[in-house]
């Protein structure tokens, strides 16, 4: 029962007794007042004045106390505290707030924009989102990011807890060594030069004995530039043309092709393809699980975030490949921020990776000394800059999400 407290006609304790009986018969839980705190305090002060609380007997004071408890919605201890304030000062007022409050910097619109950006980027980490906000304001001149471009990475996680943001948004087995003459077993050392690729396959699962599509992921070790292609199977018939397309999609010359020891890459067809374009081939070493760690991380952070884990029949490989070619690969190259580690040697000789630098693969490429020497024929600095400015970071991310929804809708059809 909702009620508004009005008792201006009550002037004696005797008038309170029948009202107490009514409240007890209805139950305290059924009574809900609609007045705010200030109104309740005024009501209590006026009541205590009219019944002359200071001059009442102990029994009558208990009746007044019970009446206030039933109709105010406060606990008995709270009622006692308020009555004590009245007896001390003659009135009940709300205590002034003494807790320090910080100025509110980010508006509801800013938080909603941050959530929109995070959704478009599949909820990358806070530092990467901060770089997007910074570039959206300084590089593309988007005034909506006027406040967000100064936000710290840690405060992004604070804003993620707000209602506005929420509403918008082992079995170990040792590797068995095998003797295969194709590829050299060693870890590549690019020495700061682009063109050293890490390669791996991602399977989209089986359903009722039907194989799903395979994603082939190629990641450059230095710039983290990434090209993904999709094939119906990992046999030589599908893999050779897909790899050839992928290798020619990078803006720089390829120098090394590094994969695990899977037969899809360690075979004569791939070896002939790499030999034709003068690319050396290496493969992971036994008991060195981190040799291909970079591309394994990208499998989860890029492919699985976009394509998920659900089975996709292999007949959709062509449509997925088109989606990668038109949307995902350009987005990763020009608009997705990546973390680049610095190796810090501790006094005890241990090497620790510190992630201080966040750039897109294209920005990283152009930051390398004399990077023009590594570019493929027909690719220039101007052509890369023009391609990067066709869309803003946010536009590219939202276009990617729209194309992804359209792609998955075609699967259901």
Secondary structure, DSSP 8 states (H G I E B T S, - for coil): -EE----TT--STHHHHHHHHHHHHH-GGG-EE---HHHHHHHHHHHHHHTTGGG--HHHHHHHHHHHHHHH---HHHHHHHHHHHHHHSS-------S------S-HHHHHHHHHHHHHTTS--HHHHHHHHHHHHHTT--GGGTTGGG--HHHHHHHTTSHHHHHH-------------SSEES----TT-S-EEEEEEEE--EETTEEB-EEEEEEETTT--EEEEEES-SSHHHHHHHHHHHHTTSSB---EEEE-S-TTTSSHHHHHHHHHTT-EEEE--TT-TTTTHHHHHHIIIIIIHHH-SS--BGGGHHHHHHHIIIIIHHHHHHT-EEEEEEEEE-TTS-EEEEEEEEEEHHHHHHHSTTGGGGB-TT--HHHHHHHHTSS-HHHHHHHHHHHHHHHHHHHH-
